[in-house]
Amino acid sequence: IELKSGILNIFLKTGIVFTQVDLWLGLSYCDGKWNKVTVNKEGSVLSASMNELREQMLEHRVQELKVNSPVYVGGIPPEIQIFYKELGLEQGFGGCMKDVKFTRGAVVNLASVSSSAVRVNLDGCLSTDSAVNCRGNDSILVYRGKEQSVYESSLQPFTEYLYRVVATNEAGSVSSAWTHVRTRESVPQNVPTPSRVHSINGYSIEVTWDKPAGVIGVIEKYILKAYEEDGPNVPITSAELADTSMLTGILTGLHPFTNYAVTLTACTLAGCTESLHALNISTPQEAPEDVQSPTAISFPTFLLMSWSPPKTPNGIITQYTLYMDGVPIYFGNGTKYVVKDLAVFTPHQFLLTACTLAGCTNSSQVTLFTAQLPPSHVDAPVLTVLDSRTIYVQWKEPVELNGILERYVIYIANNAQNFTSWNVIYNSTELFLDFTIRQLFPGTEYLIKLAACTGGGCSVSEASTAVTDESTPEGVPAPKAQSYSSDSFNISWTKPEYPNGIITSYGLYMDGILMQNSSQLSCYASGLAPWSLHSFRVQACTAKGCALGPLVEARTMEASPEGAVDVFATVDGSKEVQLKWLAPNKPNGKLTYTVLVTGLFYADQ
């Protein structure tokens, strides 16, 4: 059913049969009064009537009309209209309807039975003073001229107008059909401040308002906005309400215990207008959110507890409750508490409750430990000598650790350093209970201590003693042979670099012959020839055997030569004599010769 250019068109399509009824109305309905329109199908007769006017048409094939789909009044949605392009439907109806009813039915209340409404005001009709906008044959001349288009301004918003064009020449005139158009709505004016705001809880409010007065057009939606007082001029939250028949809405997303200014915005297709003033409201308190777990500075026998206020208090915190192992141990408004008389390195479960007047919220539970201490006692290690250079060390884990065992450390000292210098021979976080010390010195006494360490420090055991097996000495030194006369030596030497046990004796060899075997570190040799060459070597012995040092050579001091020097002279000419001589029988040293000559010498004149 469509009203176009003063004609009421009825289109009926059943199956492949298409029937159309056209009822000419002209401008008879533009009289400012209500007009009753009836569309009827009885058998093969399809009829349409308005007031006293009536028109009918016969269907070619009679088919029963069954309605099993939604009924659209005033227009068809675009997604459905595309399936009925042959009907040539145009834009929706602009005007007002009332008392709609169907056969064998009562009057339909469109506001209560409709499932959706688009650009429809269901609160009642606009002013019935439509005669001035639809003046019948007494129409207003908009334009006269030769152009084929015209722009008209100063029209009323959201008002339907009929236009037609009359083309005239000297012989006469011809008129177009009437074309109706509707101007767009205007932006709402004088949007009222919300009349009432009620807090549902700390996060949402219910807002009530009055319908804006003087709105020309259909209100598409309402928008509620909430601004924080003394905050930025940007709404914290908003809500769009498409059901404009409702004058109450819920605004969510607010923060408890906060002051808000609430405004109302009304929108038509032309735009939106926000109320000039706002209605203030304070949301109530709620239970806190994001309650932080307590933290602690740990000491061996007490914990210094502290906590921060909730990230979202949602009100004034009235009390904190601190629980330890499920038992409340503190009530109050403070943020610190000392938990005393605790065992060393012991876990405890803590939970914090923060309360406002509206309720309480728990933090997540956290496990906190008291601080660690060094182990109470460490037993001395057990030592086993495996050979002359190896000691096997074993130990037990301390009974009272006072923390988490982190590492073992082995310290070693030997008698060569008088047990004054302790060196770390083992330091490991791999918590084995034994270690083999290698590359030690044979025949050496060692002191070995064990340290066990936790996060609180280390405890050191008493020292255990072990002596490695003896071996033959190493690094036997070369002797020093010094001659202070032509017939004797003073020979001395030092201990081996590595005795490898207890030295039982030293032997001194001179020229390959053992001349002394004792514990002495020196020897005196006499009765030797002057400037005589001799070799010396020291031998050092332990219970496991002997070792020789390097060989050295030395000479006795020189003495005066003994015996005669025989001289032989040969005359080689008038001016030359050749002398030869034999060495003394006993040189007693490194000889040098001096030739003495007496007599007259030839000299050139």
C-alpha positions, 0 to 999 in steps of 0.5 A: 500500500503506497500513497504517491502523488495523490494516488493510493496504490494497492499492490497484491502479488500472490504466486505469479498473479499481480493485481493493482488498485489505484484510488485517486485522492488528489489533495482531499486528505490534506484538510487537517483532519483524520482520514480513514483508509480501508483495504479489503480482499474478498474472494477475487475482489481487491478494493481500497477506500478512503472516506467516501472514495472507493476503487476495486479490481478483480484478480485473474486467479483467486488465491487465498491470502495467507500472512505468515511473515512480519507486517511492516507499517510505514516502510520496508527495511532495505534488506527486504526491499531488494527482493521486491524491486518490481513494486517500485517502492520508495521512501517510507511514509511520512505522517501519522497513523492511529487506530490500526486494526486487522480483520477480526481483530481489535485496534493494534497498539503499535507501541506495545506490539511492534518488535522494532521501530526506525525513525518512529515516534510512538508517543503520539502524533505531531500537531494535526495542523497540517493544512497549512503545509498541504494547501491543496489547490491554493499552493504557493508559487515557488519559482517562475522562470526558464531554469529546470531546477530551483533551491527553496529555503526557509522551510519548516524542519521535519515537514512534508511538502508537495511540489509539482511543476507547470510548463506553460507556453502561449498555447497553454500549459501542462502539469506534473504529478504531485511529488511529496518530500519531507524536510529533515529533523532539526537538532534538539533544542533545550535538552533538560537536565536529568530529573533524578539520579539514583545509585544502584551500587558503587558501579552503576546508577539509574537516571531518569529524565523528562522528554525534551520539549519542542523537538521537531522530528523523531528522537533516535536515541538518548545518551547518558554521560558521567563526568568526574567532578574536577576531572577532565572534560571527557566522560568517564562512561556513557550509555546509548539508549535506542529505545526512546520510549523509555525515559529511564536508563542505567549507566554503568562503568562508574567508580565507587566513592566518586563524585560524578556530574551526569548529563543527558544528550538527545539525538535526531538524525540531524545531530545531538544536543547535550543538556547545559547543566548536569546532575551531581551524584556521589557513588557509594562505597564498595569493598576494596579491589586489588588488595596487595599481599603483604611483604616482609623484611626477614630476620632469623626470628622475626618478620617486619611486615608491611603492606600498601593500601589497595590499588582501588580502595573504593572508599575509606579503609576502616580496618586491616586484618593480618592473618598468619597461618589462618589465625588473625594476628593484627587488627587496625589501620596501620600498614606495618607489624612485627611478627616475633618469636619465630623459628629460624628459616620457617615458612608461614602463610600470610593473608591481608584483609582490607575493609570499607564500610561496604565490605572486605576483600582478601589479598592473595595468600603469600608464603614468607620465610624467616631469614637463614642462619649458618648451620649450627654445627659441622662435623669434622671430615673423615680422611682416608690416605689413598697413596703418597699424593691422594687423600679421600675426604668424606663428611655428613650433612649438618643436622641443623641447617638453619636454611637452604644448604647452598655449598660445601667448602674444603680448606687445607693446610700443611706442615710445610707452612706451619699450618698458618696458610689455609687454602680452598681446595674445594668449593662447589654447589653440587652437594656431594658428601665426598671429594678426593684431593690429589697432587699432594706432597708425599710424607706431608702432614695435612690439616683439612676443615669443612665449611657448610654454607646456607643463605645465612652464612657458613659454619666451619668444622674442626680440622682433621689430620692426615699424613700422606705416605712417604716417597723418595725425595725430589729436588735434591740440591747440588752441593756448594764446594768452597776451598779456603786452602790448597788442600781442603774443601768445605762442602754444604747443601740444603734440604730437598725441595720436596723431601716427600717424607722424613729425611733419614740421612744425607750421603756425600759422594766425592769423585764417585766415592761415598765419603760421608753418610749422616744427617748433617748438611755439611762436610770437610775434606782435606789432604788434597793436592793443590789445584786438584779437580774433584766432583761432588754429589749429594744423596738424600734418603727417606724410609722409601728410598734415596735420590741423588742430586746433580753433579758439580766440580770444583778445584782446591786453591793454588800453591807455589810451583815445586821443582826446577825450570829447565831452560834451553837457548839456541842462537839463531843469528847475530841478533836473535836467540830462541829460548825453550823451557820445561814446566816444573814437576808440580805446577800446583796451579795455573802457570804463567811464565816470566823471561828475564834477560841480562847483558848488552842489547844491539841498538841502531845508530 
